[in-house]
Amino acid sequence: MNLNILTPELKVFSGEADSVILPGINGKFEVLNNHAPMIASIKDGIVKVRKGSDKQEFKVKSGIVEVLKNNVSVLTEGVI
């Protein structure tokens, strides 16, 4: 799936991912390939991105995430 992590100022990450773990308002949740469409709020925390054996982490501020047709867009107030 295609993942974009964006702030108002810059594109933090853009690329393919096998899974994304996000800090939801009510707890962490994971988005995988072919996930159902959704929009959710996220709180300050760590976004974990996995592609094969490669793993990356981004410490983000609050924001929203949209999942639609294997495109995941994380819109955050900033990255710490």
PADRENKOL-247808 format. One record per atom (N, C-alpha, C, CB): residue number from 1; residue in one letter; atom name; x, y, z. Coordinates in pm, 1 decimal. Each point is the difference from the previous one (the first is absolute). Glycine has a CB too. Example, Ala and Ser with C-alpha at 12.3 -4.5 7.8 and 13.67 -1.06 7.14 Angstrom:
2
NODE   resi   resn   name          x          y          z
NODE      1      A      N     1319.0     -569.0      780.0
NODE      1      A     CA      -89.0      119.0        0.0
NODE      1      A      C       90.0      120.0        0.0
NODE      1      A     CB     -189.2     -117.3      124.6
NODE      2      S      N      154.2      222.3     -196.6
NODE      2      S     CA       82.0      119.0        6.0
NODE      2      S      C      -77.0      109.0       73.0
NODE      2      S     CB      118.4      -62.8     -214.5
END
This chain:
80
NODE   resi   resn   name          x          y          z
NODE      1      M      N       84.6     -117.6        0.0
NODE      1      M     CA      -84.6      117.6        0.0
NODE      1      M      C       88.9      123.6        0.0
NODE      1      M     CB     -185.0     -123.6      121.8
NODE      2      N      N      130.4      233.9     -165.3
NODE      2      N     CA       74.9      125.2       -6.3
NODE      2      N      C      -26.9       81.5      126.9
NODE      2      N     CB      -11.6       -0.1     -254.3
NODE      3      L      N      116.5       49.0      316.4
NODE      3      L     CA      -11.2       77.1      123.4
NODE      3      L      C       60.3      138.4      -19.4
NODE      3      L     CB        8.9     -211.6      136.2
NODE      4      N      N      -80.8      312.6      -88.7
NODE      4      N     CA       49.9      137.4        4.2
NODE      4      N      C      -19.3       53.7      140.7
NODE      4      N     CB      -53.2       36.8     -245.5
NODE      5      I      N      159.2       16.8      303.1
NODE      5      I     CA       -6.9       68.3      129.4
NODE      5      I      C       31.2      146.4      -28.2
NODE      5      I     CB       69.7     -209.1      135.2
NODE      6      L      N     -167.3      295.8     -108.9
NODE      6      L     CA       10.7      141.0      -37.4
NODE      6      L      C      -24.2       91.6      118.9
NODE      6      L     CB      -74.4      -58.9     -230.1
NODE      7      T      N      149.6      169.4      233.9
NODE      7      T     CA      -26.4      108.7       93.3
NODE      7      T      C      -38.5      120.6      -85.8
NODE      7      T     CB      164.2      -89.9      179.3
NODE      8      P      N     -210.0      197.9     -118.7
NODE      8      P     CA      -29.6      118.7      -80.3
NODE      8      P      C      123.4       53.8      -74.5
NODE      8      P     CB     -180.6       55.3      164.0
NODE      9      E      N      300.1      -82.6     -112.1
NODE      9      E     CA      121.6       54.1      -59.2
NODE      9      E      C       71.7      -93.3      -95.5
NODE      9      E     CB       21.0      131.6      202.2
NODE     10      L      N      -30.5     -264.6     -180.3
NODE     10      L     CA       81.1      -89.5      -80.8
NODE     10      L      C      -57.3     -140.4      -10.3
NODE     10      L     CB      195.1      133.6       66.3
NODE     11      K      N     -142.6     -206.8     -163.7
NODE     11      K     CA      -32.3     -141.6      -16.6
NODE     11      K      C      106.9      -78.2       75.2
NODE     11      K     CB     -113.4       36.2     -228.2
NODE     12      V      N       74.0     -101.7      336.4
NODE     12      V     CA       93.6      -70.8       86.2
NODE     12      V      C       38.0     -134.6      -59.8
NODE     12      V     CB      -97.7      115.4      198.9
NODE     13      F      N        0.3     -185.2     -256.4
NODE     13      F     CA       23.7     -132.4      -57.6
NODE     13      F      C      -96.3      -20.8     -115.0
NODE     13      F     CB       80.1      -91.3      221.7
NODE     14      S      N      -31.4       28.2     -327.1
NODE     14      S     CA      -85.0      -39.4     -111.9
NODE     14      S      C       59.3     -126.6      -59.2
NODE     14      S     CB      -70.6      240.7      -48.7
NODE     15      G      N       -8.1     -347.9       47.8
NODE     15      G     CA       51.2     -124.3      -55.2
NODE     15      G      C      -90.9     -116.8       29.8
NODE     15      G     CB      228.3       88.9       23.6
NODE     16      E      N     -179.7     -207.0      -57.2
NODE     16      E     CA      -75.9     -122.8       20.9
NODE     16      E      C       20.8      -51.1      142.0
NODE     16      E     CB       20.2      -56.3     -244.3
NODE     17      A      N     -124.2       -8.3      298.6
NODE     17      A     CA        7.0      -58.6      133.9
NODE     17      A      C      -83.2     -127.5        3.9
NODE     17      A     CB       34.0      228.3      103.6
NODE     18      D      N       11.1     -324.7      -23.9
NODE     18      D     CA      -77.6     -122.2       22.7
NODE     18      D      C      -96.8       17.7      116.0
NODE     18      D     CB      190.0     -136.4      -89.0
NODE     19      S      N     -148.1      213.3      189.8
NODE     19      S     CA      -87.7       27.8      113.8
NODE     19      S      C       36.6      133.9       62.5
NODE     19      S     CB      -27.7     -246.8       42.7
NODE     20      V      N      -72.7      308.2       19.4
NODE     20      V     CA       19.0      126.8       70.0
NODE     20      V      C      -73.1      -11.0      132.5
NODE     20      V     CB       20.9      133.5     -217.2
NODE     21      I      N       49.9     -108.2      327.2
NODE     21      I     CA      -61.4        2.1      132.9
NODE     21      I      C       -9.4      145.5       42.7
NODE     21      I     CB       91.9     -231.0       61.7
NODE     22      L      N     -213.3      271.1      -23.6
NODE     22      L     CA      -28.2      140.9       29.1
NODE     22      L      C      -50.1       17.7      143.0
NODE     22      L     CB      -53.2       37.7     -241.9
NODE     23      P      N       83.2       79.7      303.7
NODE     23      P     CA      -45.3       28.0      136.8
NODE     23      P      C     -140.9       60.8        0.2
NODE     23      P     CB      239.7       34.4       70.5
NODE     24      G      N     -340.6     -118.5      -78.8
NODE     24      G     CA     -137.4       48.0       -2.1
NODE     24      G      C      -42.1       61.8      132.3
NODE     24      G     CB      -50.9     -174.4     -167.2
NODE     25      I      N      -54.0      252.7      163.5
NODE     25      I     CA      -53.2       65.0      120.3
NODE     25      I      C      -37.6     -104.0      105.4
NODE     25      I     CB      -85.1      190.8     -140.6
NODE     26      N      N       30.1     -304.7       97.1
NODE     26      N     CA      -42.6     -104.7       93.2
NODE     26      N      C       98.7     -115.9        7.4
NODE     26      N     CB     -234.8       63.6      -47.5
NODE     27      G      N      356.2      -43.8        0.5
NODE     27      G     CA      102.1     -103.9        4.4
NODE     27      G      C       62.8      -21.1     -136.4
NODE     27      G     CB     -122.0     -109.3      187.1
NODE     28      K      N      230.2       32.2     -187.8
NODE     28      K     CA       71.0      -26.7     -124.9
NODE     28      K      C      -84.5      -86.9      -92.0
NODE     28      K     CB      219.5       19.2      119.8
NODE     29      F      N     -202.4        1.0     -251.5
NODE     29      F     CA      -64.1      -87.5      -97.1
NODE     29      F      C       91.3      -15.9     -120.7
NODE     29      F     CB     -229.5       71.6       78.3
NODE     30      E      N      210.5     -181.7     -149.4
NODE     30      E     CA       85.4      -32.8     -113.4
NODE     30      E      C      -79.8        2.3     -129.1
NODE     30      E     CB      145.5     -139.2      148.6
NODE     31      V      N      -84.2      190.9     -253.5
NODE     31      V     CA      -58.8        1.1     -133.5
NODE     31      V      C       85.6      -90.3      -87.9
NODE     31      V     CB      -94.5      236.6       29.2
NODE     32      L      N       28.5     -332.4      -95.3
NODE     32      L     CA       67.2      -92.6      -89.5
NODE     32      L      C      -53.2       18.0     -141.6
NODE     32      L     CB       34.3     -163.6      188.9
NODE     33      N      N       27.6       97.4     -285.0
NODE     33      N     CA      -43.2        3.7     -138.7
NODE     33      N      C     -147.6      -39.3      -11.1
NODE     33      N     CB      234.9      -53.8      -74.8
NODE     34      N      N     -308.5      119.8      -11.1
NODE     34      N     CA     -143.3      -24.3      -23.4
NODE     34      N      C      -87.3       28.7      122.4
NODE     34      N     CB       66.6     -172.1     -165.6
NODE     35      H      N      -24.4      263.1      250.8
NODE     35      H     CA      -78.2       39.3      117.9
NODE     35      H      C     -127.7       69.7      -45.6
NODE     35      H     CB      210.7       23.5      139.6
NODE     36      A      N     -314.8      -38.1      -62.8
NODE     36      A     CA     -126.7       67.3      -29.7
NODE     36      A      C       19.0      152.2        6.5
NODE     36      A     CB     -130.2     -197.6       92.9
NODE     37      P      N       54.9      272.7     -172.5
NODE     37      P     CA        9.7      146.3        5.4
NODE     37      P      C      -33.3       52.9      139.1
NODE     37      P     CB      -60.1       10.5     -242.6
NODE     38      M      N      134.0       89.3      286.8
NODE     38      M     CA      -27.1       59.1      131.5
NODE     38      M      C       66.9      135.1       12.2
NODE     38      M     CB      -19.2     -227.8      100.2
NODE     39      I      N      -32.2      305.3       -4.9
NODE     39      I     CA       63.1      124.1       43.4
NODE     39      I      C        2.0       -6.3      152.0
NODE     39      I     CB      -78.8      135.6     -205.6
NODE     40      A      N      194.9     -106.1      265.7
NODE     40      A     CA       12.9       -8.5      145.3
NODE     40      A      C       90.0      112.6       50.7
NODE     40      A     CB      -33.5     -250.8       -8.6
NODE     41      S      N       13.4      286.8      134.0
NODE     41      S     CA       86.3       98.4       66.5
NODE     41      S      C      117.8      -71.7       62.6
NODE     41      S     CB     -196.2      152.2       44.9
NODE     42      I      N      310.9      -84.9      -45.9
NODE     42      I     CA      116.6      -53.6       69.4
NODE     42      I      C       47.8      102.0      101.6
NODE     42      I     CB       65.6     -137.9     -201.4
NODE     43      K      N        2.5       87.3      304.3
NODE     43      K     CA       55.0       88.2      103.1
NODE     43      K      C      152.2        1.2      -11.4
NODE     43      K     CB     -196.8      -46.8      154.0
NODE     44      D      N      260.7      130.5      -75.4
NODE     44      D     CA      146.1        3.4        2.8
NODE     44      D      C       52.0     -140.4       28.2
NODE     44      D     CB        0.0      241.4       78.7
NODE     45      G      N       98.3     -285.2     -155.5
NODE     45      G     CA       55.8     -132.9       21.8
NODE     45      G      C       88.9      -43.3     -115.1
NODE     45      G     CB     -200.0      -57.4      134.9
NODE     46      I      N      222.5      -72.5     -142.4
NODE     46      I     CA       91.1      -58.4      -98.2
NODE     46      I      C      -78.9      -66.9     -112.0
NODE     46      I     CB      173.5      -34.6      179.0
NODE     47      V      N     -138.4       67.4     -303.1
NODE     47      V     CA      -52.4      -70.7     -117.0
NODE     47      V      C      109.6      -97.5      -42.1
NODE     47      V     CB     -149.3      197.7      -76.5
NODE     48      K      N      115.1     -327.2       73.9
NODE     48      K     CA       96.4     -103.7      -37.9
NODE     48      K      C      -34.0      -48.9     -139.8
NODE     48      K     CB       33.4      -69.5      242.0
NODE     49      V      N       66.3       72.6     -330.0
NODE     49      V     CA      -17.6      -38.9     -139.8
NODE     49      V      C       88.9     -120.9      -27.0
NODE     49      V     CB      -54.5      239.4      -70.3
NODE     50      R      N       -5.5     -343.1        8.3
NODE     50      R     CA       77.9     -118.6      -34.7
NODE     50      R      C      -15.6      -30.9     -148.6
NODE     50      R     CB      -28.3      -90.4      234.0
NODE     51      K      N      141.4       65.9     -299.7
NODE     51      K     CA        2.7      -44.7     -138.8
NODE     51      K      C      101.5     -113.1       -6.1
NODE     51      K     CB      -65.0      230.8      -94.3
NODE     52      G      N       16.3     -354.8       82.1
NODE     52      G     CA       89.7     -114.8        5.1
NODE     52      G      C       67.3       -5.5      135.8
NODE     52      G     CB       38.1       12.3     -248.5
NODE     53      S      N       94.2      -19.6      250.8
NODE     53      S     CA       72.9       -2.0      127.3
NODE     53      S      C       41.3      140.1       45.1
NODE     53      S     CB       82.3     -228.4      -57.2
NODE     54      D      N     -108.6      329.2      -25.7
NODE     54      D     CA       33.2      138.8       35.7
NODE     54      D      C     -108.8       59.0       89.1
NODE     54      D     CB      126.8       27.7     -216.5
NODE     55      K      N      -83.7       41.5      321.8
NODE     55      K     CA      -93.6       65.0       92.0
NODE     55      K      C       44.4      143.9       22.9
NODE     55      K     CB      -53.0     -221.1      112.4
NODE     56      Q      N      -45.2      311.3     -108.6
NODE     56      Q     CA       27.1      140.4       29.3
NODE     56      Q      C     -102.1       48.1      101.9
NODE     56      Q     CB       97.7       39.2     -231.4
NODE     57      E      N      -58.0       58.4      311.5
NODE     57      E     CA      -90.3       59.6       98.7
NODE     57      E      C        4.6      151.8      -13.0
NODE     57      E     CB       33.3     -195.9      157.6
NODE     58      F      N     -150.5      256.5     -140.9
NODE     58      F     CA      -12.4      145.4       -4.2
NODE     58      F      C      -79.3       43.9      121.6
NODE     58      F     CB       11.0        4.3     -253.9
NODE     59      K      N       42.2       89.5      331.0
NODE     59      K     CA      -72.2       53.9      115.0
NODE     59      K      C      -83.2      117.7      -50.3
NODE     59      K     CB      181.8      -73.9      166.2
NODE     60      V      N     -314.2       57.9     -160.6
NODE     60      V     CA      -89.3      100.4      -58.1
NODE     60      V      C      -85.2       66.9      106.5
NODE     60      V     CB       -4.4     -130.3     -212.0
NODE     61      K      N      -45.4      246.6      177.2
NODE     61      K     CA      -99.0       68.9       82.0
NODE     61      K      C     -138.0      -47.2      -44.9
NODE     61      K     CB      151.9      203.8       33.1
NODE     62      S      N     -255.3     -154.0       28.5
NODE     62      S     CA     -136.1      -44.7      -32.0
NODE     62      S      C      -37.4       33.7     -143.7
NODE     62      S     CB      -63.3       29.7      239.7
NODE     63      G      N      -40.0      -97.3     -289.1
NODE     63      G     CA      -44.6       23.1     -136.6
NODE     63      G      C     -107.9      -99.7      -39.2
NODE     63      G     CB      225.7       91.1      -57.6
NODE     64      I      N     -232.4     -121.0      -71.0
NODE     64      I     CA      -97.4      -96.8      -50.1
NODE     64      I      C       69.0      -93.7      -99.0
NODE     64      I     CB     -190.1      165.7       32.0
NODE     65      V      N      126.5     -280.9      -53.5
NODE     65      V     CA       46.5      -94.3     -100.4
NODE     65      V      C     -118.7      -38.9      -87.0
NODE     65      V     CB      184.2      -86.7      152.8
NODE     66      E      N     -159.3       79.0     -283.4
NODE     66      E     CA     -101.8      -45.0      -93.8
NODE     66      E      C       53.9     -121.8      -72.6
NODE     66      E     CB      -93.4      234.6      -27.8
NODE     67      V      N       10.5     -340.2       21.1
NODE     67      V     CA       34.7     -121.7      -72.5
NODE     67      V      C     -104.4      -17.8     -109.3
NODE     67      V     CB      110.6     -107.9      204.9
NODE     68      L      N      -63.6       97.8     -329.5
NODE     68      L     CA      -91.3      -15.5     -112.6
NODE     68      L      C       73.5      -64.7     -116.9
NODE     68      L     CB     -133.1      201.4       75.1
NODE     69      K      N       85.7     -317.1     -118.5
NODE     69      K     CA       53.7      -70.3     -118.2
NODE     69      K      C      152.0      -16.4        6.4
NODE     69      K     CB     -189.7       91.9     -134.0
NODE     70      N      N      238.7     -148.9      243.8
NODE     70      N     CA      143.1      -24.9       21.0
NODE     70      N      C       85.7      125.8       -1.3
NODE     70      N     CB      -35.6     -219.7     -103.5
NODE     71      N      N      -25.4      333.8      133.9
NODE     71      N     CA       72.2      125.0       21.0
NODE     71      N      C      -26.0       45.4      143.0
NODE     71      N     CB      -17.4       64.3     -246.3
NODE     72      V      N      125.0      -45.6      321.8
NODE     72      V     CA      -10.2       44.4      138.8
NODE     72      V      C       62.3      138.7        8.4
NODE     72      V     CB        8.2     -239.4       90.3
NODE     73      S      N      -86.5      337.1      -45.8
NODE     73      S     CA       47.9      137.0       15.4
NODE     73      S      C       -6.6       37.9      147.8
NODE     73      S     CB      -77.2       61.4     -234.8
NODE     74      V      N      192.3      -33.0      292.2
NODE     74      V     CA        8.1       44.9      138.8
NODE     74      V      C       25.3      150.4       -4.4
NODE     74      V     CB       88.4     -226.8       85.1
NODE     75      L      N     -184.1      303.6      -36.3
NODE     75      L     CA       11.7      145.5        3.8
NODE     75      L      C       18.9       39.9      145.2
NODE     75      L     CB     -144.6       30.7     -208.2
NODE     76      T      N      263.9       16.4      240.2
NODE     76      T     CA       35.1       29.7      138.6
NODE     76      T      C       41.4      146.6       14.9
NODE     76      T     CB       71.9     -239.6       33.0
NODE     77      E      N      -87.9      290.6       88.0
NODE     77      E     CA       36.8      138.7       27.2
NODE     77      E      C      151.5       20.2       -4.8
NODE     77      E     CB     -205.6       22.8      140.9
NODE     78      G      N      281.9     -129.2     -124.5
NODE     78      G     CA      144.8       12.1       -4.2
NODE     78      G      C       67.4     -129.1       37.9
NODE     78      G     CB      -21.1      239.3       52.9
NODE     79      V      N      150.9     -243.1      -76.4
NODE     79      V     CA       83.1     -114.7       36.2
NODE     79      V      C      105.8       48.8       97.2
NODE     79      V     CB      -40.6     -115.7     -223.5
NODE     80      I      N       58.5       41.4      329.5
NODE     80      I     CA       94.4       39.0      104.6
NODE     80      I      C      134.3      -66.3      -25.8
NODE     80      I     CB     -187.9       28.4      166.2
END
